[in-house]
């Protein structure tokens, strides 16, 4: 059986062509494809799929380049498409089965890679001057230095399995996140108290997922949730919105940084175990303890 031939450019590699190949590898099966790094037009024209080379964008013909003069278009927020984004836009839903998961991964992973590949600055440094360590920087780290004998081709094919592993995990997590979002919204909708939302042990979605969803609504201040990792209950302050780490209502100043008997004495809750020094969360022995702590924090 002839393998499906995928052509991408030779020479230096970038995260966008690595992840474009990773996407097609998951879609088609790594065992079914042959990846060729080339700039030979005859080889490119004869390939079944072409990514990040060739000067053509035509998904129907399986051509996904963004280097043509007119580019390959922008998202609504202005972030331009590169090879990864073009392939993900075409096949992401087949891999995830969910439009929302496709959008989540595009926002979380794809846009950062596409924007950087197109020379776009996606963030501004604070006065501290410290930049985040980007995934494209991690992959670029493995490029051969001036005194190493490895070729870019060798490194590229070594890195493709890692890109596949990362993308497969992103898909798995995004699919589960979408499912969890629906369940969190259902708990919110059926909660009589919209300021304090209680999640039983059958809802182990974690603080980040729960706060991310509840931040969509104006009322929630705290959530109580089970922590299966340490078998305790957490009071979590809800974020102002999904774009910031700022919280709506920190736990009381006098509780912060205290634990065990010290926290129990100041809070009056016998099962209180720990309150973070910033007041964004606290830990209790039981659900009842956590609800009582959150209720007191609300001034009730």
C-alpha positions in Angstrom: 0.0 0.0 0.0 1.4 3.4 -1.0 1.8 5.8 1.8 0.2 9.2 1.8 2.9 11.7 0.9 3.1 15.0 2.9 5.5 17.7 1.8 6.8 20.5 3.9 9.8 22.8 3.5 13.4 21.8 4.0 15.9 23.9 5.9 15.2 25.3 9.3 12.0 24.0 11.0 9.4 26.0 13.1 6.7 25.0 15.5 4.0 25.7 12.9 5.2 23.1 10.4 6.0 20.6 13.2 2.4 20.9 14.6 0.9 20.9 11.1 2.6 17.6 10.5 1.6 16.4 13.9 -2.1 17.2 13.2 -2.0 15.3 9.9 -0.2 12.4 11.6 -3.0 12.0 14.2 -5.6 12.4 11.5 -4.2 10.0 9.0 -2.1 7.7 11.3 1.7 8.1 11.4 2.1 4.6 10.0 0.2 5.7 6.8 2.2 8.7 5.9 5.5 9.7 4.4 6.8 13.2 5.3 9.2 14.8 2.9 11.1 18.0 3.6 11.8 19.7 0.3 11.6 22.8 -1.8 11.6 20.8 -5.1 8.5 21.9 -6.9 8.0 18.6 -8.7 8.0 16.7 -5.4 5.7 19.4 -3.8 3.3 19.2 -6.7 3.2 15.4 -6.5 2.5 15.3 -2.8 -1.0 14.4 -1.4 -0.7 17.1 1.2 1.5 20.2 1.3 2.0 22.3 4.4 4.0 25.5 4.9 5.5 25.5 1.4 4.3 25.8 -2.2 2.6 29.2 -2.1 -0.9 27.8 -2.3 -3.9 27.8 0.1 -6.6 25.4 -1.1 -8.0 23.1 1.5 -9.9 21.1 -1.1 -6.6 20.3 -2.8 -4.9 19.8 0.6 -2.6 22.7 0.2 -1.9 24.7 3.3 0.7 27.5 2.9 0.6 31.0 4.2 3.7 32.5 2.5 2.0 33.8 -0.6 1.9 37.6 -1.0 -1.7 37.9 0.2 -1.1 35.7 3.2 -3.7 33.2 4.4 -6.1 35.4 6.2 -6.6 36.4 9.8 -8.8 35.3 12.7 -11.5 37.7 14.0 -9.0 39.0 16.6 -6.4 39.8 13.9 -4.1 36.9 14.5 -2.9 35.6 11.1 -3.0 32.0 10.1 0.2 30.0 9.6 0.4 26.3 8.5 -0.6 24.9 11.9 -3.7 27.1 12.1 -4.7 26.3 8.5 -4.5 22.6 9.0 -6.2 22.8 12.4 -9.0 24.9 11.1 -9.7 22.3 8.4 -9.3 19.1 10.4 -9.6 20.1 14.1 -13.2 19.1 14.4 -12.6 15.7 13.0 -10.0 15.1 15.7 -12.0 16.5 18.6 -15.6 16.1 17.5 -16.4 19.5 19.1 -16.3 23.0 17.7 -15.7 24.4 21.2 -12.7 22.1 21.7 -11.3 23.3 18.4 -11.7 26.9 19.5 -10.2 26.2 22.9 -7.1 24.6 21.4 -6.8 27.3 18.8 -6.8 30.0 21.5 -4.6 28.1 23.9 -2.0 26.6 21.5 -2.4 27.3 17.8 -2.7 31.1 17.8 0.5 31.6 19.8 2.4 29.5 17.3 0.7 31.1 14.2 1.2 34.6 15.5 4.9 34.1 16.2 5.5 32.5 12.9 4.0 35.5 11.2 6.1 37.9 13.2 3.3 39.2 15.4 3.8 40.3 19.0 1.0 38.8 21.0 1.8 40.3 24.4 3.6 43.2 26.0 6.2 42.8 28.7 5.6 44.3 32.1 8.2 46.6 33.8 9.9 43.4 35.1 10.9 42.6 31.5 10.4 38.8 31.9 8.9 37.0 28.9 6.9 33.8 29.2 8.8 30.7 28.0 6.9 29.9 24.7 6.4 26.5 23.2 8.0 27.6 19.9 11.1 28.6 22.0 11.2 25.1 23.5 11.1 23.4 20.0 13.6 26.0 18.6 16.0 25.0 21.5 16.7 21.7 19.7 17.8 23.3 16.5 21.5 22.4 15.7 24.0 24.9 16.9 27.0 26.1 14.9 29.2 23.3 16.3 26.8 20.4 16.2 26.8 17.8 13.4 23.0 17.1 13.4 20.9 18.3 10.5 17.6 20.2 10.7 16.0 17.2 9.0 17.2 14.9 11.8 16.0 17.1 14.5 12.6 17.7 12.8 11.8 14.1 12.6 12.9 13.6 16.2 10.5 16.3 17.3 7.4 15.3 15.4 6.5 12.5 17.9 6.8 15.1 20.7 4.5 17.5 18.9 2.1 14.6 18.3 2.1 13.7 22.0 1.5 17.4 23.1 -1.3 17.8 20.6 -3.0 14.5 21.5 -2.9 15.6 25.1 -4.3 19.0 24.3 -7.2 17.3 22.4 -7.9 14.9 25.3 -7.9 17.7 27.9 -10.0 20.0 25.7 -12.6 17.4 25.1 -12.8 16.7 28.8 -12.9 20.4 29.6 -15.9 20.9 27.3 -17.7 18.1 29.0 -16.8 19.5 32.4 -18.0 23.0 31.4 -21.4 21.7 30.7 -21.6 19.9 34.0 -20.4 23.0 35.9 -23.0 25.1 34.2 -25.7 22.6 35.1 -24.6 22.7 38.8 -24.7 26.6 38.7 -28.2 26.6 37.1 -29.6 24.3 39.7 -28.0 26.1 42.6 -30.3 28.1 44.9 -27.4 30.1 46.1 -25.7 31.9 43.2 -23.0 33.5 45.3 -21.8 30.2 46.8 -21.8 27.2 44.5 -21.3 23.8 46.0 -19.8 20.9 44.0 -20.1 17.4 45.5 -17.6 14.7 45.3 -19.2 13.5 42.0 -18.0 16.7 40.4 -14.1 16.5 40.6 -13.4 19.1 37.9 -10.8 21.2 39.7 -10.6 24.8 40.7 -9.4 26.2 37.3 -12.3 24.6 35.4 -14.9 25.5 37.9 -13.7 29.1 38.4 -13.3 29.6 34.6 -16.9 28.6 34.0 -18.4 30.5 37.0 -16.5 33.6 36.0 -19.0 33.8 33.1 -21.7 34.6 35.5 -21.9 37.8 37.6 -23.0 36.4 41.0 -20.6 33.7 42.1 -18.1 34.7 44.8 -16.9 31.3 46.0 -17.1 27.6 45.1 -16.8 24.7 47.4 -15.3 21.6 45.7 -13.8 18.3 46.6 -10.0 17.8 46.2 -9.5 14.1 45.4 -5.7 14.5 45.3 -5.5 15.2 49.1 -9.0 14.1 50.1 -10.2 17.4 51.5 -12.5 20.2 50.5 -11.6 23.6 49.0 -13.1 27.0 49.2 -12.1 28.7 45.9 -12.5 32.4 45.1 -13.9 33.0 41.7 -12.0 35.0 39.2 -13.3 38.4 38.0 -13.4 37.1 34.5 -11.7 34.4 32.3 -8.9 36.8 31.2 -7.4 37.7 34.6 -6.2 36.0 37.8 -7.9 38.8 39.8 -10.5 37.3 42.2 -13.9 38.8 43.0 -13.7 38.4 46.8 -10.6 37.3 48.7 -11.0 35.4 51.9 -10.7 37.6 55.0 -7.3 39.2 55.7 -7.1 37.7 59.2 -7.3 34.1 57.9 -4.6 34.4 55.2 -1.5 32.4 55.7 -2.8 30.6 58.7 -3.3 26.9 59.1 -4.7 24.2 61.5 -5.3 25.4 65.1 -4.4 29.0 64.3 -6.9 29.2 61.4 -9.5 27.3 63.4 -9.3 29.7 66.2 -9.5 32.9 64.1 -12.2 31.5 61.7 -14.3 29.6 64.3 -14.4 26.6 62.0 -13.0 23.4 63.6 -12.2 21.7 60.4 -10.3 24.6 58.7 -6.9 23.4 57.7 -5.2 26.1 55.6 -5.8 29.5 54.0 -3.5 30.7 51.2 -1.6 33.9 52.0 -3.3 35.7 49.1 -6.8 34.7 50.1 -7.7 33.0 46.9 -8.5 29.6 48.5 -8.7 27.7 51.7 -8.7 23.9 52.6 -11.1 22.2 55.1 -11.6 18.7 56.3 -15.2 18.3 55.2 -17.7 19.8 52.8 -19.7 21.2 55.8 -16.6 22.9 57.1 -15.9 24.4 53.7 -19.4 25.7 53.3 -19.3 27.2 56.8 -16.0 28.9 56.1 -17.3 30.3 52.8 -20.5 31.5 54.4 -18.6 33.4 57.0 -16.4 34.9 54.3 -19.5 36.2 52.7 -20.4 37.9 56.0 -23.6 35.9 56.6 
